[in-house]
């Protein structure tokens, strides 16, 4: 863009994981390494992109389906009922 050449950056993942192991950084969490890149040029202020590098065999944690069913079947209706009761009490109290 605007006469600027493409570039590359090399990341030594061994240094990243060593730094994490020594407690100096926390780039990798549970097998997933977060990265972010900022690019600056004379024609624009900045461009940012980010993503993840996953260790081989990494699987994203999934919420167990039983917990989702309990959440949907019980928790949400209970919250709705409690909000309705609170609204009814507020309206009755306001009218008296």
Gaussian input, Z-matrix of N, CA and C with variables (Angstrom, degrees):
# hf/3-21g

backbone

0 1
 N
 C     1     B1
 C     2     B2     1     A1
 N     3     B3     2     A2     1     D1
 C     4     B4     3     A3     2     D2
 C     5     B5     4     A4     3     D3
 N     6     B6     5     A5     4     D4
 C     7     B7     6     A6     5     D5
 C     8     B8     7     A7     6     D6
 N     9     B9     8     A8     7     D7
 C    10    B10     9     A9     8     D8
 C    11    B11    10    A10     9     D9
 N    12    B12    11    A11    10    D10
 C    13    B13    12    A12    11    D11
 C    14    B14    13    A13    12    D12
 N    15    B15    14    A14    13    D13
 C    16    B16    15    A15    14    D14
 C    17    B17    16    A16    15    D15
 N    18    B18    17    A17    16    D16
 C    19    B19    18    A18    17    D17
 C    20    B20    19    A19    18    D18
 N    21    B21    20    A20    19    D19
 C    22    B22    21    A21    20    D20
 C    23    B23    22    A22    21    D21
 N    24    B24    23    A23    22    D22
 C    25    B25    24    A24    23    D23
 C    26    B26    25    A25    24    D24
 N    27    B27    26    A26    25    D25
 C    28    B28    27    A27    26    D26
 C    29    B29    28    A28    27    D27
 N    30    B30    29    A29    28    D28
 C    31    B31    30    A30    29    D29
 C    32    B32    31    A31    30    D30
 N    33    B33    32    A32    31    D31
 C    34    B34    33    A33    32    D32
 C    35    B35    34    A34    33    D33
 N    36    B36    35    A35    34    D34
 C    37    B37    36    A36    35    D35
 C    38    B38    37    A37    36    D36
 N    39    B39    38    A38    37    D37
 C    40    B40    39    A39    38    D38
 C    41    B41    40    A40    39    D39
 N    42    B42    41    A41    40    D40
 C    43    B43    42    A42    41    D41
 C    44    B44    43    A43    42    D42
 N    45    B45    44    A44    43    D43
 C    46    B46    45    A45    44    D44
 C    47    B47    46    A46    45    D45
 N    48    B48    47    A47    46    D46
 C    49    B49    48    A48    47    D47
 C    50    B50    49    A49    48    D48
 N    51    B51    50    A50    49    D49
 C    52    B52    51    A51    50    D50
 C    53    B53    52    A52    51    D51
 N    54    B54    53    A53    52    D52
 C    55    B55    54    A54    53    D53
 C    56    B56    55    A55    54    D54
 N    57    B57    56    A56    55    D55
 C    58    B58    57    A57    56    D56
 C    59    B59    58    A58    57    D57
 N    60    B60    59    A59    58    D58
 C    61    B61    60    A60    59    D59
 C    62    B62    61    A61    60    D60
 N    63    B63    62    A62    61    D61
 C    64    B64    63    A63    62    D62
 C    65    B65    64    A64    63    D63
 N    66    B66    65    A65    64    D64
 C    67    B67    66    A66    65    D65
 C    68    B68    67    A67    66    D66
 N    69    B69    68    A68    67    D67
 C    70    B70    69    A69    68    D68
 C    71    B71    70    A70    69    D69
 N    72    B72    71    A71    70    D70
 C    73    B73    72    A72    71    D71
 C    74    B74    73    A73    72    D72
 N    75    B75    74    A74    73    D73
 C    76    B76    75    A75    74    D74
 C    77    B77    76    A76    75    D75
 N    78    B78    77    A77    76    D76
 C    79    B79    78    A78    77    D77
 C    80    B80    79    A79    78    D78
 N    81    B81    80    A80    79    D79
 C    82    B82    81    A81    80    D80
 C    83    B83    82    A82    81    D81
 N    84    B84    83    A83    82    D82
 C    85    B85    84    A84    83    D83
 C    86    B86    85    A85    84    D84
 N    87    B87    86    A86    85    D85
 C    88    B88    87    A87    86    D86
 C    89    B89    88    A88    87    D87
 N    90    B90    89    A89    88    D88
 C    91    B91    90    A90    89    D89
 C    92    B92    91    A91    90    D90
 N    93    B93    92    A92    91    D91
 C    94    B94    93    A93    92    D92
 C    95    B95    94    A94    93    D93
 N    96    B96    95    A95    94    D94
 C    97    B97    96    A96    95    D95
 C    98    B98    97    A97    96    D96
 N    99    B99    98    A98    97    D97
 C   100   B100    99    A99    98    D98
 C   101   B101   100   A100    99    D99
 N   102   B102   101   A101   100   D100
 C   103   B103   102   A102   101   D101
 C   104   B104   103   A103   102   D102
 N   105   B105   104   A104   103   D103
 C   106   B106   105   A105   104   D104
 C   107   B107   106   A106   105   D105
 N   108   B108   107   A107   106   D106
 C   109   B109   108   A108   107   D107
 C   110   B110   109   A109   108   D108
 N   111   B111   110   A110   109   D109
 C   112   B112   111   A111   110   D110
 C   113   B113   112   A112   111   D111
 N   114   B114   113   A113   112   D112
 C   115   B115   114   A114   113   D113
 C   116   B116   115   A115   114   D114
 N   117   B117   116   A116   115   D115
 C   118   B118   117   A117   116   D116
 C   119   B119   118   A118   117   D117
 N   120   B120   119   A119   118   D118
 C   121   B121   120   A120   119   D119
 C   122   B122   121   A121   120   D120
 N   123   B123   122   A122   121   D121
 C   124   B124   123   A123   122   D122
 C   125   B125   124   A124   123   D123
 N   126   B126   125   A125   124   D124
 C   127   B127   126   A126   125   D125
 C   128   B128   127   A127   126   D126
 N   129   B129   128   A128   127   D127
 C   130   B130   129   A129   128   D128
 C   131   B131   130   A130   129   D129
 N   132   B132   131   A131   130   D130
 C   133   B133   132   A132   131   D131
 C   134   B134   133   A133   132   D132
 N   135   B135   134   A134   133   D133
 C   136   B136   135   A135   134   D134
 C   137   B137   136   A136   135   D135
 N   138   B138   137   A137   136   D136
 C   139   B139   138   A138   137   D137
 C   140   B140   139   A139   138   D138
 N   141   B141   140   A140   139   D139
 C   142   B142   141   A141   140   D140
 C   143   B143   142   A142   141   D141
 N   144   B144   143   A143   142   D142
 C   145   B145   144   A144   143   D143
 C   146   B146   145   A145   144   D144
 N   147   B147   146   A146   145   D145
 C   148   B148   147   A147   146   D146
 C   149   B149   148   A148   147   D147
 N   150   B150   149   A149   148   D148
 C   151   B151   150   A150   149   D149
 C   152   B152   151   A151   150   D150
 N   153   B153   152   A152   151   D151
 C   154   B154   153   A153   152   D152
 C   155   B155   154   A154   153   D153
 N   156   B156   155   A155   154   D154
 C   157   B157   156   A156   155   D155
 C   158   B158   157   A157   156   D156
 N   159   B159   158   A158   157   D157
 C   160   B160   159   A159   158   D158
 C   161   B161   160   A160   159   D159
 N   162   B162   161   A161   160   D160
 C   163   B163   162   A162   161   D161
 C   164   B164   163   A163   162   D162
 N   165   B165   164   A164   163   D163
 C   166   B166   165   A165   164   D164
 C   167   B167   166   A166   165   D165
 N   168   B168   167   A167   166   D166
 C   169   B169   168   A168   167   D167
 C   170   B170   169   A169   168   D168
 N   171   B171   170   A170   169   D169
 C   172   B172   171   A171   170   D170
 C   173   B173   172   A172   171   D171
 N   174   B174   173   A173   172   D172
 C   175   B175   174   A174   173   D173
 C   176   B176   175   A175   174   D174
 N   177   B177   176   A176   175   D175
 C   178   B178   177   A177   176   D176
 C   179   B179   178   A178   177   D177
 N   180   B180   179   A179   178   D178
 C   181   B181   180   A180   179   D179
 C   182   B182   181   A181   180   D180
 N   183   B183   182   A182   181   D181
 C   184   B184   183   A183   182   D182
 C   185   B185   184   A184   183   D183
 N   186   B186   185   A185   184   D184
 C   187   B187   186   A186   185   D185
 C   188   B188   187   A187   186   D186
 N   189   B189   188   A188   187   D187
 C   190   B190   189   A189   188   D188
 C   191   B191   190   A190   189   D189
 N   192   B192   191   A191   190   D190
 C   193   B193   192   A192   191   D191
 C   194   B194   193   A193   192   D192
 N   195   B195   194   A194   193   D193
 C   196   B196   195   A195   194   D194
 C   197   B197   196   A196   195   D195
 N   198   B198   197   A197   196   D196
 C   199   B199   198   A198   197   D197
 C   200   B200   199   A199   198   D198
 N   201   B201   200   A200   199   D199
 C   202   B202   201   A201   200   D200
 C   203   B203   202   A202   201   D201
 N   204   B204   203   A203   202   D202
 C   205   B205   204   A204   203   D203
 C   206   B206   205   A205   204   D204
 N   207   B207   206   A206   205   D205
 C   208   B208   207   A207   206   D206
 C   209   B209   208   A208   207   D207
 N   210   B210   209   A209   208   D208
 C   211   B211   210   A210   209   D209
 C   212   B212   211   A211   210   D210
 N   213   B213   212   A212   211   D211
 C   214   B214   213   A213   212   D212
 C   215   B215   214   A214   213   D213
 N   216   B216   215   A215   214   D214
 C   217   B217   216   A216   215   D215
 C   218   B218   217   A217   216   D216
 N   219   B219   218   A218   217   D217
 C   220   B220   219   A219   218   D218
 C   221   B221   220   A220   219   D219
 N   222   B222   221   A221   220   D220
 C   223   B223   222   A222   221   D221
 C   224   B224   223   A223   222   D222
 N   225   B225   224   A224   223   D223
 C   226   B226   225   A225   224   D224
 C   227   B227   226   A226   225   D225
 N   228   B228   227   A227   226   D226
 C   229   B229   228   A228   227   D227
 C   230   B230   229   A229   228   D228
 N   231   B231   230   A230   229   D229
 C   232   B232   231   A231   230   D230
 C   233   B233   232   A232   231   D231
 N   234   B234   233   A233   232   D232
 C   235   B235   234   A234   233   D233
 C   236   B236   235   A235   234   D234
 N   237   B237   236   A236   235   D235
 C   238   B238   237   A237   236   D236
 C   239   B239   238   A238   237   D237
 N   240   B240   239   A239   238   D238
 C   241   B241   240   A240   239   D239
 C   242   B242   241   A241   240   D240
 N   243   B243   242   A242   241   D241
 C   244   B244   243   A243   242   D242
 C   245   B245   244   A244   243   D243
 N   246   B246   245   A245   244   D244
 C   247   B247   246   A246   245   D245
 C   248   B248   247   A247   246   D246
 N   249   B249   248   A248   247   D247
 C   250   B250   249   A249   248   D248
 C   251   B251   250   A250   249   D249
 N   252   B252   251   A251   250   D250
 C   253   B253   252   A252   251   D251
 C   254   B254   253   A253   252   D252
 N   255   B255   254   A254   253   D253
 C   256   B256   255   A255   254   D254
 C   257   B257   256   A256   255   D255
 N   258   B258   257   A257   256   D256
 C   259   B259   258   A258   257   D257
 C   260   B260   259   A259   258   D258
 N   261   B261   260   A260   259   D259
 C   262   B262   261   A261   260   D260
 C   263   B263   262   A262   261   D261
 N   264   B264   263   A263   262   D262
 C   265   B265   264   A264   263   D263
 C   266   B266   265   A265   264   D264
 N   267   B267   266   A266   265   D265
 C   268   B268   267   A267   266   D266
 C   269   B269   268   A268   267   D267
 N   270   B270   269   A269   268   D268
 C   271   B271   270   A270   269   D269
 C   272   B272   271   A271   270   D270
 N   273   B273   272   A272   271   D271
 C   274   B274   273   A273   272   D272
 C   275   B275   274   A274   273   D273
 N   276   B276   275   A275   274   D274
 C   277   B277   276   A276   275   D275
 C   278   B278   277   A277   276   D276
 N   279   B279   278   A278   277   D277
 C   280   B280   279   A279   278   D278
 C   281   B281   280   A280   279   D279
 N   282   B282   281   A281   280   D280
 C   283   B283   282   A282   281   D281
 C   284   B284   283   A283   282   D282
 N   285   B285   284   A284   283   D283
 C   286   B286   285   A285   284   D284
 C   287   B287   286   A286   285   D285

   B1=1.4512
   B2=1.5252
   B3=1.2913
   B4=1.4630
   B5=1.5215
   B6=1.3102
   B7=1.4517
   B8=1.5200
   B9=1.2995
   B10=1.4643
   B11=1.5193
   B12=1.3196
   B13=1.4558
   B14=1.5216
   B15=1.3303
   B16=1.4612
   B17=1.5087
   B18=1.3322
   B19=1.4493
   B20=1.5072
   B21=1.2976
   B22=1.4523
   B23=1.5121
   B24=1.3008
   B25=1.4536
   B26=1.5187
   B27=1.3058
   B28=1.4531
   B29=1.5238
   B30=1.3101
   B31=1.4590
   B32=1.5162
   B33=1.3124
   B34=1.4626
   B35=1.5283
   B36=1.3349
   B37=1.4614
   B38=1.5237
   B39=1.3300
   B40=1.4602
   B41=1.5238
   B42=1.3405
   B43=1.4683
   B44=1.5260
   B45=1.3205
   B46=1.4651
   B47=1.5301
   B48=1.3228
   B49=1.4647
   B50=1.5263
   B51=1.3384
   B52=1.4731
   B53=1.5212
   B54=1.3255
   B55=1.4663
   B56=1.5252
   B57=1.3303
   B58=1.4688
   B59=1.5263
   B60=1.3213
   B61=1.4678
   B62=1.5227
   B63=1.3419
   B64=1.4679
   B65=1.5199
   B66=1.3387
   B67=1.4595
   B68=1.5225
   B69=1.3374
   B70=1.4657
   B71=1.5303
   B72=1.3273
   B73=1.4635
   B74=1.5274
   B75=1.3074
   B76=1.4645
   B77=1.5229
   B78=1.3224
   B79=1.4587
   B80=1.5191
   B81=1.3296
   B82=1.4622
   B83=1.5205
   B84=1.3189
   B85=1.4620
   B86=1.5214
   B87=1.3223
   B88=1.4689
   B89=1.5213
   B90=1.3358
   B91=1.4543
   B92=1.5068
   B93=1.3240
   B94=1.4672
   B95=1.5221
   B96=1.3397
   B97=1.4550
   B98=1.5234
   B99=1.3186
   B100=1.4594
   B101=1.5234
   B102=1.3294
   B103=1.4545
   B104=1.5211
   B105=1.3186
   B106=1.4554
   B107=1.5195
   B108=1.3175
   B109=1.4632
   B110=1.5221
   B111=1.3172
   B112=1.4596
   B113=1.5191
   B114=1.3177
   B115=1.4530
   B116=1.5263
   B117=1.3269
   B118=1.4531
   B119=1.5211
   B120=1.3258
   B121=1.4628
   B122=1.5249
   B123=1.3219
   B124=1.4616
   B125=1.5297
   B126=1.3220
   B127=1.4691
   B128=1.5297
   B129=1.2999
   B130=1.4576
   B131=1.5166
   B132=1.3206
   B133=1.4534
   B134=1.5221
   B135=1.3280
   B136=1.4615
   B137=1.5214
   B138=1.2787
   B139=1.4611
   B140=1.5107
   B141=1.3073
   B142=1.4586
   B143=1.5201
   B144=1.3029
   B145=1.4559
   B146=1.5172
   B147=1.2995
   B148=1.4640
   B149=1.5142
   B150=1.3042
   B151=1.4573
   B152=1.5147
   B153=1.3216
   B154=1.4549
   B155=1.5193
   B156=1.3286
   B157=1.4533
   B158=1.5185
   B159=1.3146
   B160=1.4614
   B161=1.5241
   B162=1.3331
   B163=1.4610
   B164=1.5223
   B165=1.3256
   B166=1.4525
   B167=1.5238
   B168=1.3145
   B169=1.4544
   B170=1.5229
   B171=1.3468
   B172=1.4671
   B173=1.5167
   B174=1.3148
   B175=1.4640
   B176=1.5111
   B177=1.3182
   B178=1.4535
   B179=1.5229
   B180=1.3459
   B181=1.4684
   B182=1.5264
   B183=1.3006
   B184=1.4600
   B185=1.5292
   B186=1.3071
   B187=1.4479
   B188=1.5216
   B189=1.3221
   B190=1.4705
   B191=1.5271
   B192=1.3149
   B193=1.4583
   B194=1.5225
   B195=1.3433
   B196=1.4627
   B197=1.5270
   B198=1.3406
   B199=1.4626
   B200=1.5228
   B201=1.3181
   B202=1.4597
   B203=1.5161
   B204=1.3259
   B205=1.4638
   B206=1.5189
   B207=1.3236
   B208=1.4676
   B209=1.5242
   B210=1.3246
   B211=1.4536
   B212=1.5189
   B213=1.3106
   B214=1.4590
   B215=1.5242
   B216=1.3172
   B217=1.4629
   B218=1.5219
   B219=1.3330
   B220=1.4615
   B221=1.5194
   B222=1.2936
   B223=1.4528
   B224=1.5261
   B225=1.2990
   B226=1.4635
   B227=1.5270
   B228=1.3340
   B229=1.4647
   B230=1.5403
   B231=1.3288
   B232=1.4672
   B233=1.5226
   B234=1.3066
   B235=1.4639
   B236=1.5197
   B237=1.3095
   B238=1.4631
   B239=1.5274
   B240=1.3264
   B241=1.4695
   B242=1.5267
   B243=1.3313
   B244=1.4634
   B245=1.5260
   B246=1.3036
   B247=1.4631
   B248=1.5240
   B249=1.3220
   B250=1.4723
   B251=1.5260
   B252=1.3270
   B253=1.4702
   B254=1.5264
   B255=1.3265
   B256=1.4590
   B257=1.5198
   B258=1.3229
   B259=1.4596
   B260=1.5231
   B261=1.3289
   B262=1.4646
   B263=1.5287
   B264=1.3247
   B265=1.4711
   B266=1.5225
   B267=1.3149
   B268=1.4613
   B269=1.5299
   B270=1.3308
   B271=1.4719
   B272=1.5176
   B273=1.3264
   B274=1.4824
   B275=1.5262
   B276=1.3302
   B277=1.4596
   B278=1.5296
   B279=1.3090
   B280=1.4633
   B281=1.5256
   B282=1.3345
   B283=1.4594
   B284=1.5303
   B285=1.3251
   B286=1.4770
   B287=1.4704
   A1=109.18
   A2=116.28
   A3=122.94
   A4=112.35
   A5=116.99
   A6=120.18
   A7=114.36
   A8=118.10
   A9=121.17
   A10=108.79
   A11=116.75
   A12=120.82
   A13=111.58
   A14=113.72
   A15=119.47
   A16=109.27
   A17=115.06
   A18=119.03
   A19=111.25
   A20=115.04
   A21=121.17
   A22=108.11
   A23=115.03
   A24=120.64
   A25=107.18
   A26=116.36
   A27=121.02
   A28=108.18
   A29=115.56
   A30=121.00
   A31=108.74
   A32=115.83
   A33=121.34
   A34=107.18
   A35=116.00
   A36=120.07
   A37=111.95
   A38=116.99
   A39=120.26
   A40=111.15
   A41=116.59
   A42=120.68
   A43=110.91
   A44=115.74
   A45=119.76
   A46=110.04
   A47=116.67
   A48=119.35
   A49=111.35
   A50=118.04
   A51=120.62
   A52=110.64
   A53=116.31
   A54=121.04
   A55=110.56
   A56=116.47
   A57=120.60
   A58=110.72
   A59=116.91
   A60=121.22
   A61=111.57
   A62=116.31
   A63=121.08
   A64=112.08
   A65=116.95
   A66=120.52
   A67=113.30
   A68=117.79
   A69=121.42
   A70=112.56
   A71=116.67
   A72=120.72
   A73=109.05
   A74=115.41
   A75=121.07
   A76=108.85
   A77=115.54
   A78=120.22
   A79=112.16
   A80=116.51
   A81=120.35
   A82=109.21
   A83=115.48
   A84=121.08
   A85=107.51
   A86=115.41
   A87=122.57
   A88=113.45
   A89=117.87
   A90=120.58
   A91=115.37
   A92=117.05
   A93=120.64
   A94=108.78
   A95=116.14
   A96=122.55
   A97=109.06
   A98=116.54
   A99=122.06
   A100=109.54
   A101=118.22
   A102=121.61
   A103=109.72
   A104=115.12
   A105=121.28
   A106=108.17
   A107=117.40
   A108=121.30
   A109=110.00
   A110=115.76
   A111=122.44
   A112=107.73
   A113=116.25
   A114=120.84
   A115=108.05
   A116=115.90
   A117=121.17
   A118=109.42
   A119=116.33
   A120=121.24
   A121=108.20
   A122=117.36
   A123=119.92
   A124=114.11
   A125=118.02
   A126=120.01
   A127=114.38
   A128=117.87
   A129=119.70
   A130=109.73
   A131=115.04
   A132=120.29
   A133=111.25
   A134=117.33
   A135=118.19
   A136=110.89
   A137=114.29
   A138=122.85
   A139=105.82
   A140=117.27
   A141=120.24
   A142=109.58
   A143=115.27
   A144=121.16
   A145=107.68
   A146=117.05
   A147=119.88
   A148=110.00
   A149=115.15
   A150=119.93
   A151=110.83
   A152=115.27
   A153=121.25
   A154=109.98
   A155=115.95
   A156=122.54
   A157=105.58
   A158=116.32
   A159=120.43
   A160=110.06
   A161=115.36
   A162=119.49
   A163=108.37
   A164=116.06
   A165=120.17
   A166=109.10
   A167=116.37
   A168=121.20
   A169=114.07
   A170=117.63
   A171=120.63
   A172=110.17
   A173=115.40
   A174=120.93
   A175=107.94
   A176=116.09
   A177=120.80
   A178=109.13
   A179=116.98
   A180=119.42
   A181=111.20
   A182=115.03
   A183=120.76
   A184=109.35
   A185=115.79
   A186=120.77
   A187=107.88
   A188=117.43
   A189=118.99
   A190=111.31
   A191=116.39
   A192=120.59
   A193=112.27
   A194=118.72
   A195=120.50
   A196=110.75
   A197=116.51
   A198=119.89
   A199=111.03
   A200=116.94
   A201=120.50
   A202=110.06
   A203=117.12
   A204=120.88
   A205=111.08
   A206=117.39
   A207=120.71
   A208=109.65
   A209=116.28
   A210=120.64
   A211=111.12
   A212=116.67
   A213=120.44
   A214=112.71
   A215=117.11
   A216=120.89
   A217=113.59
   A218=118.41
   A219=119.97
   A220=114.41
   A221=116.81
   A222=119.95
   A223=113.02
   A224=117.99
   A225=120.78
   A226=111.43
   A227=119.92
   A228=118.59
   A229=112.82
   A230=117.45
   A231=120.06
   A232=109.93
   A233=117.65
   A234=120.98
   A235=110.74
   A236=117.33
   A237=121.18
   A238=110.15
   A239=117.45
   A240=120.91
   A241=110.63
   A242=117.36
   A243=120.00
   A244=111.69
   A245=117.40
   A246=120.21
   A247=111.59
   A248=116.80
   A249=120.11
   A250=111.11
   A251=117.25
   A252=120.70
   A253=110.10
   A254=116.94
   A255=120.18
   A256=110.77
   A257=118.20
   A258=121.96
   A259=111.02
   A260=117.39
   A261=121.32
   A262=110.43
   A263=116.90
   A264=120.43
   A265=110.94
   A266=117.14
   A267=120.86
   A268=110.66
   A269=116.63
   A270=120.52
   A271=110.21
   A272=118.34
   A273=121.69
   A274=111.23
   A275=116.82
   A276=121.41
   A277=110.46
   A278=117.25
   A279=122.40
   A280=110.29
   A281=118.16
   A282=122.80
   A283=112.68
   A284=118.24
   A285=120.45
   A286=112.49
   D1=131.60
   D2=175.84
   D3=53.81
   D4=40.49
   D5=176.32
   D6=81.44
   D7=5.88
   D8=179.61
   D9=-89.42
   D10=140.70
   D11=-178.58
   D12=-87.07
   D13=157.41
   D14=174.19
   D15=-65.79
   D16=153.94
   D17=177.77
   D18=-137.53
   D19=172.03
   D20=178.59
   D21=-136.03
   D22=154.71
   D23=172.13
   D24=-133.47
   D25=133.97
   D26=-179.65
   D27=-103.30
   D28=132.20
   D29=-179.61
   D30=-112.56
   D31=124.89
   D32=176.67
   D33=-89.63
   D34=97.44
   D35=-177.07
   D36=-64.87
   D37=-24.69
   D38=175.24
   D39=-62.14
   D40=-40.90
   D41=177.96
   D42=-68.24
   D43=-38.29
   D44=179.81
   D45=-63.08
   D46=-49.19
   D47=-178.79
   D48=-68.56
   D49=-34.16
   D50=176.13
   D51=-64.85
   D52=-42.11
   D53=178.61
   D54=-62.55
   D55=-41.24
   D56=177.27
   D57=-64.51
   D58=-43.45
   D59=-179.53
   D60=-62.35
   D61=-34.88
   D62=179.88
   D63=-79.43
   D64=-6.44
   D65=179.36
   D66=83.48
   D67=9.14
   D68=-179.39
   D69=-82.30
   D70=-18.35
   D71=-179.62
   D72=-151.56
   D73=171.67
   D74=177.54
   D75=-141.87
   D76=61.16
   D77=179.99
   D78=-79.42
   D79=-36.39
   D80=-177.41
   D81=-102.81
   D82=129.26
   D83=177.28
   D84=-128.06
   D85=118.95
   D86=176.16
   D87=53.80
   D88=35.22
   D89=176.54
   D90=93.18
   D91=5.56
   D92=-179.46
   D93=-125.02
   D94=126.58
   D95=-178.16
   D96=-105.46
   D97=121.89
   D98=179.90
   D99=-85.48
   D100=140.56
   D101=175.23
   D102=-135.08
   D103=155.45
   D104=179.86
   D105=-148.16
   D106=139.92
   D107=-179.25
   D108=-127.70
   D109=135.63
   D110=175.60
   D111=-118.94
   D112=133.11
   D113=-179.01
   D114=-123.21
   D115=129.48
   D116=179.98
   D117=-120.45
   D118=140.08
   D119=178.42
   D120=-148.61
   D121=163.72
   D122=-178.82
   D123=-60.92
   D124=-28.42
   D125=-174.37
   D126=-88.55
   D127=-10.59
   D128=177.16
   D129=-150.82
   D130=159.07
   D131=-174.83
   D132=-72.43
   D133=-56.10
   D134=179.57
   D135=-164.38
   D136=159.60
   D137=173.58
   D138=-136.07
   D139=131.00
   D140=-177.15
   D141=-124.09
   D142=138.47
   D143=173.30
   D144=-139.81
   D145=157.66
   D146=-179.72
   D147=-152.86
   D148=172.55
   D149=179.47
   D150=178.45
   D151=-164.04
   D152=-177.60
   D153=-132.77
   D154=146.01
   D155=166.11
   D156=-110.76
   D157=129.01
   D158=-178.63
   D159=-105.28
   D160=141.44
   D161=172.73
   D162=-64.55
   D163=152.68
   D164=178.27
   D165=-59.11
   D166=130.75
   D167=-179.73
   D168=88.23
   D169=-1.12
   D170=179.66
   D171=-64.27
   D172=134.56
   D173=175.05
   D174=-126.66
   D175=130.48
   D176=-179.93
   D177=-66.03
   D178=131.92
   D179=-179.71
   D180=-60.63
   D181=136.73
   D182=179.70
   D183=-111.40
   D184=142.13
   D185=175.01
   D186=-74.48
   D187=125.80
   D188=179.58
   D189=-56.81
   D190=141.06
   D191=-175.82
   D192=-64.09
   D193=-30.25
   D194=178.84
   D195=-62.79
   D196=-39.72
   D197=178.98
   D198=-65.06
   D199=-38.51
   D200=177.96
   D201=-65.20
   D202=-42.99
   D203=179.39
   D204=-62.94
   D205=-42.34
   D206=178.58
   D207=-63.74
   D208=-43.70
   D209=179.61
   D210=-59.35
   D211=-48.01
   D212=-177.72
   D213=-72.59
   D214=-38.10
   D215=-174.35
   D216=-80.53
   D217=-29.01
   D218=-174.09
   D219=-120.73
   D220=-51.44
   D221=-171.54
   D222=-65.71
   D223=-47.79
   D224=-178.41
   D225=-63.66
   D226=-47.99
   D227=177.33
   D228=-61.66
   D229=-37.29
   D230=178.49
   D231=-62.88
   D232=-42.95
   D233=178.88
   D234=-63.69
   D235=-41.84
   D236=178.89
   D237=-62.44
   D238=-45.25
   D239=179.24
   D240=-62.16
   D241=-44.14
   D242=178.96
   D243=-62.70
   D244=-39.08
   D245=177.11
   D246=-66.08
   D247=-39.06
   D248=177.27
   D249=-65.11
   D250=-42.59
   D251=177.72
   D252=-61.99
   D253=-43.51
   D254=178.82
   D255=-63.01
   D256=-39.92
   D257=178.68
   D258=-65.01
   D259=-43.66
   D260=178.88
   D261=-62.73
   D262=-44.31
   D263=178.51
   D264=-62.52
   D265=-40.16
   D266=179.51
   D267=-64.08
   D268=-44.09
   D269=-179.04
   D270=-65.20
   D271=-44.29
   D272=178.89
   D273=-63.10
   D274=-42.88
   D275=-179.14
   D276=-66.41
   D277=-37.13
   D278=-178.58
   D279=-68.31
   D280=-36.36
   D281=-177.22
   D282=-75.57
   D283=-19.13
   D284=-178.03
   D285=-96.71

